[in-house]
């Protein structure tokens, strides 16, 4: 059985737009989850791990901001 990809007929949202929305949401969700990991590392006294998660969180925030910029340019143009 082959699955056909949804290309906007069902949701009304084109794949490329949905993909940007998904990516942005995933980055935001990741930034939130990483906050828990940072706190866990800090409670354990592991500054190296906390810093690692902070850097990852920064990159997730960057991805979310880039996704939001793309969405603004494409959906509100």
N, CA, C and O atoms as a DFTB+ gen file, in Angstrom:
308 C
 N C O
     1  1       0.851      -1.182       0.000
     2  2       0.000       0.000       0.000
     3  2       0.891       1.237       0.000
     4  3       1.769       1.372       0.852
     5  1       0.671       2.121      -0.934
     6  2       1.462       3.341      -0.980
     7  2       0.674       4.490      -0.398
     8  3      -0.536       4.601      -0.596
     9  1       1.380       5.345       0.327
    10  2       0.743       6.515       0.922
    11  2       0.999       7.694       0.008
    12  3       2.135       7.914      -0.412
    13  1      -0.022       8.449      -0.304
    14  2       0.184       9.657      -1.095
    15  2       0.456      10.809      -0.145
    16  3      -0.112      10.879       0.945
    17  1       1.319      11.696      -0.563
    18  2       1.661      12.842       0.264
    19  2       0.574      13.898       0.127
    20  3       0.043      14.120      -0.961
    21  1       0.255      14.536       1.220
    22  2      -0.722      15.610       1.226
    23  2      -0.061      16.831       0.602
    24  3       0.991      17.270       1.068
    25  1      -0.655      17.377      -0.431
    26  2      -0.056      18.525      -1.119
    27  2      -0.964      19.743      -1.067
    28  3      -0.889      20.616      -1.931
    29  1      -1.811      19.801      -0.065
    30  2      -2.667      20.966       0.105
    31  2      -4.123      20.724      -0.204
    32  3      -4.971      21.536       0.165
    33  1      -4.442      19.625      -0.874
    34  2      -5.836      19.372      -1.214
    35  2      -6.676      19.131       0.047
    36  3      -7.829      19.559       0.113
    37  1      -6.115      18.461       1.028
    38  2      -6.868      18.140       2.242
    39  2      -6.814      19.291       3.240
    40  3      -7.847      19.713       3.760
    41  1      -5.615      19.800       3.507
    42  2      -5.453      20.829       4.536
    43  2      -5.631      22.244       4.022
    44  3      -5.904      23.156       4.803
    45  1      -5.482      22.439       2.734
    46  2      -5.525      23.779       2.181
    47  2      -4.209      24.526       2.344
    48  3      -4.129      25.721       2.056
    49  1      -3.189      23.829       2.800
    50  2      -1.866      24.427       2.998
    51  2      -0.854      23.670       2.154
    52  3      -0.709      22.455       2.294
    53  1      -0.163      24.372       1.288
    54  2       0.839      23.739       0.436
    55  2       1.956      23.133       1.275
    56  3       2.268      23.640       2.352
    57  1       2.558      22.056       0.791
    58  2       3.635      21.385       1.508
    59  2       4.727      22.352       1.936
    60  3       5.166      22.329       3.086
    61  1       5.167      23.202       1.011
    62  2       6.286      24.090       1.331
    63  2       5.920      25.033       2.466
    64  3       6.766      25.318       3.314
    65  1       4.690      25.526       2.509
    66  2       4.262      26.389       3.606
    67  2       4.137      25.591       4.898
    68  3       4.579      26.038       5.956
    69  1       3.538      24.417       4.809
    70  2       3.401      23.555       5.980
    71  2       4.772      23.210       6.535
    72  3       4.961      23.200       7.751
    73  1       5.729      22.929       5.667
    74  2       7.073      22.552       6.119
    75  2       7.727      23.679       6.908
    76  3       8.391      23.426       7.914
    77  1       7.547      24.915       6.464
    78  2       8.113      26.050       7.204
    79  2       7.421      26.188       8.561
    80  3       8.068      26.425       9.581
    81  1       6.101      26.035       8.552
    82  2       5.350      26.112       9.810
    83  2       5.810      25.023      10.759
    84  3       6.055      25.289      11.936
    85  1       5.930      23.790      10.259
    86  2       6.376      22.671      11.094
    87  2       7.768      22.930      11.649
    88  3       8.006      22.732      12.841
    89  1       8.688      23.368      10.802
    90  2      10.059      23.614      11.226
    91  2      10.108      24.669      12.327
    92  3      10.803      24.501      13.329
    93  1       9.363      25.757      12.133
    94  2       9.348      26.834      13.120
    95  2       8.807      26.335      14.455
    96  3       9.382      26.617      15.506
    97  1       7.720      25.605      14.413
    98  2       7.124      25.064      15.641
    99  2       8.073      24.086      16.316
   100  3       8.181      24.081      17.542
   101  1       8.758      23.262      15.541
   102  2       9.702      22.292      16.113
   103  2      10.860      23.004      16.803
   104  3      11.304      22.578      17.869
   105  1      11.345      24.077      16.207
   106  2      12.432      24.848      16.824
   107  2      11.973      25.471      18.135
   108  3      12.701      25.438      19.128
   109  1      10.774      26.039      18.145
   110  2      10.248      26.648      19.363
   111  2      10.044      25.603      20.460
   112  3      10.382      25.836      21.620
   113  1       9.490      24.456      20.084
   114  2       9.276      23.371      21.048
   115  2      10.608      22.883      21.605
   116  3      10.724      22.597      22.796
   117  1      11.615      22.791      20.733
   118  2      12.935      22.348      21.150
   119  2      13.556      23.337      22.136
   120  3      14.163      22.932      23.128
   121  1      13.405      24.633      21.861
   122  2      13.948      25.646      22.774
   123  2      13.315      25.525      24.158
   124  3      13.999      25.673      25.171
   125  1      12.021      25.258      24.202
   126  2      11.351      25.073      25.486
   127  2      11.866      23.827      26.214
   128  3      12.155      23.883      27.410
   129  1      11.978      22.723      25.509
   130  2      12.439      21.470      26.114
   131  2      13.866      21.611      26.625
   132  3      14.203      21.096      27.691
   133  1      14.705      22.310      25.863
   134  2      16.092      22.495      26.272
   135  2      16.199      23.273      27.577
   136  3      17.161      23.088      28.322
   137  1      15.233      24.137      27.868
   138  2      15.241      24.862      29.145
   139  2      15.183      23.879      30.311
   140  3      15.853      24.076      31.324
   141  1      14.389      22.827      30.173
   142  2      14.323      21.785      31.200
   143  2      15.674      21.090      31.344
   144  3      16.134      20.836      32.457
   145  1      16.307      20.786      30.211
   146  2      17.605      20.122      30.243
   147  2      18.663      21.010      30.890
   148  3      19.521      20.523      31.625
   149  1      18.601      22.308      30.618
   150  2      19.543      23.250      31.233
   151  2      19.367      23.241      32.750
   152  3      20.342      23.161      33.497
   153  1      18.135      23.324      33.187
   154  2      17.863      23.323      34.624
   155  2      18.301      22.020      35.285
   156  3      18.847      22.029      36.389
   157  1      18.059      20.896      34.603
   158  2      18.495      19.597      35.130
   159  2      20.014      19.570      35.288
   160  3      20.522      19.123      36.317
   161  1      20.734      20.042      34.285
   162  2      22.196      20.049      34.337
   163  2      22.690      20.973      35.441
   164  3      23.638      20.641      36.154
   165  1      22.052      22.129      35.585
   166  2      22.450      23.059      36.644
   167  2      22.215      22.458      38.024
   168  3      23.061      22.592      38.908
   169  1      21.069      21.795      38.222
   170  2      20.793      21.141      39.507
   171  2      21.828      20.070      39.819
   172  3      22.177      19.847      40.978
   173  1      22.318      19.406      38.767
   174  2      23.322      18.353      38.943
   175  2      24.731      18.937      39.067
   176  3      25.690      18.196      39.284
   177  1      24.861      20.263      38.929
   178  2      26.167      20.902      39.032
   179  2      27.056      20.687      37.825
   180  3      28.278      20.785      37.931
   181  1      26.455      20.394      36.673
   182  2      27.226      20.120      35.458
   183  2      27.176      21.335      34.534
   184  3      26.342      21.410      33.631
   185  1      28.078      22.280      34.774
   186  2      28.104      23.528      34.009
   187  2      28.402      23.274      32.531
   188  3      27.850      23.949      31.662
   189  1      29.263      22.313      32.250
   190  2      29.604      22.014      30.854
   191  2      28.361      21.578      30.077
   192  3      28.129      22.035      28.958
   193  1      27.571      20.696      30.675
   194  2      26.362      20.214      30.012
   195  2      25.318      21.330      29.893
   196  3      24.642      21.447      28.871
   197  1      25.194      22.136      30.931
   198  2      24.252      23.259      30.878
   199  2      24.631      24.214      29.746
   200  3      23.760      24.678      29.010
   201  1      25.917      24.506      29.604
   202  2      26.377      25.379      28.521
   203  2      26.106      24.757      27.156
   204  3      25.713      25.450      26.218
   205  1      26.316      23.458      27.052
   206  2      26.029      22.749      25.802
   207  2      24.562      22.931      25.417
   208  3      24.251      23.257      24.271
   209  1      23.666      22.718      26.379
   210  2      22.243      22.865      26.106
   211  2      21.866      24.313      25.821
   212  3      20.966      24.564      25.019
   213  1      22.533      25.268      26.460
   214  2      22.277      26.679      26.162
   215  2      22.645      27.015      24.712
   216  3      21.918      27.737      24.029
   217  1      23.767      26.489      24.260
   218  2      24.169      26.727      22.865
   219  2      23.148      26.104      21.909
   220  3      22.783      26.709      20.901
   221  1      22.698      24.904      22.229
   222  2      21.686      24.250      21.386
   223  2      20.391      25.061      21.399
   224  3      19.735      25.200      20.366
   225  1      20.025      25.594      22.555
   226  2      18.818      26.405      22.671
   227  2      18.937      27.675      21.823
   228  3      17.978      28.084      21.168
   229  1      20.105      28.285      21.841
   230  2      20.345      29.480      21.020
   231  2      20.141      29.165      19.546
   232  3      19.527      29.948      18.820
   233  1      20.654      28.022      19.101
   234  2      20.486      27.638      17.695
   235  2      19.023      27.352      17.364
   236  3      18.561      27.672      16.268
   237  1      18.300      26.757      18.297
   238  2      16.875      26.501      18.073
   239  2      16.108      27.815      17.955
   240  3      15.216      27.950      17.117
   241  1      16.459      28.774      18.792
   242  2      15.814      30.088      18.707
   243  2      16.115      30.750      17.363
   244  3      15.237      31.359      16.753
   245  1      17.362      30.627      16.909
   246  2      17.727      31.186      15.599
   247  2      16.890      30.555      14.493
   248  3      16.370      31.255      13.625
   249  1      16.763      29.248      14.527
   250  2      15.953      28.555      13.522
   251  2      14.512      29.021      13.551
   252  3      13.901      29.220      12.501
   253  1      13.959      29.198      14.749
   254  2      12.583      29.664      14.878
   255  2      12.439      31.067      14.303
   256  3      11.470      31.348      13.598
   257  1      13.380      31.941      14.591
   258  2      13.315      33.309      14.065
   259  2      13.421      33.320      12.539
   260  3      12.717      34.076      11.870
   261  1      14.292      32.492      12.000
   262  2      14.421      32.416      10.548
   263  2      13.134      31.893       9.923
   264  3      12.690      32.394       8.890
   265  1      12.541      30.890      10.550
   266  2      11.272      30.360      10.062
   267  2      10.174      31.406      10.103
   268  3       9.388      31.519       9.163
   269  1      10.114      32.177      11.191
   270  2       9.101      33.226      11.300
   271  2       9.300      34.291      10.226
   272  3       8.329      34.781       9.650
   273  1      10.543      34.647       9.957
   274  2      10.816      35.627       8.901
   275  2      10.348      35.114       7.539
   276  3       9.722      35.846       6.773
   277  1      10.656      33.858       7.247
   278  2      10.200      33.284       5.982
   279  2       8.671      33.283       5.891
   280  3       8.100      33.623       4.854
   281  1       8.029      32.900       6.977
   282  2       6.564      32.878       6.980
   283  2       5.980      34.268       6.757
   284  3       5.041      34.433       5.978
   285  1       6.532      35.266       7.439
   286  2       6.039      36.629       7.249
   287  2       6.150      37.039       5.789
   288  3       5.219      37.613       5.223
   289  1       7.287      36.741       5.187
   290  2       7.516      37.133       3.807
   291  2       6.634      36.387       2.814
   292  3       6.298      36.926       1.760
   293  1       6.266      35.183       3.132
   294  2       5.508      34.360       2.186
   295  2       3.998      34.428       2.405
   296  3       3.231      34.426       1.442
   297  1       3.576      34.488       3.646
   298  2       2.151      34.426       3.922
   299  2       1.480      35.805       3.961
   300  3       0.270      35.926       3.771
   301  1       2.282      36.827       4.207
   302  2       1.696      38.160       4.320
   303  2       2.164      39.093       3.212
   304  3       2.064      40.314       3.329
   305  1       2.676      38.503       2.134
   306  2       3.148      39.326       1.022
   307  2       2.037      39.648       0.056
   308  3       2.264      40.335      -0.940
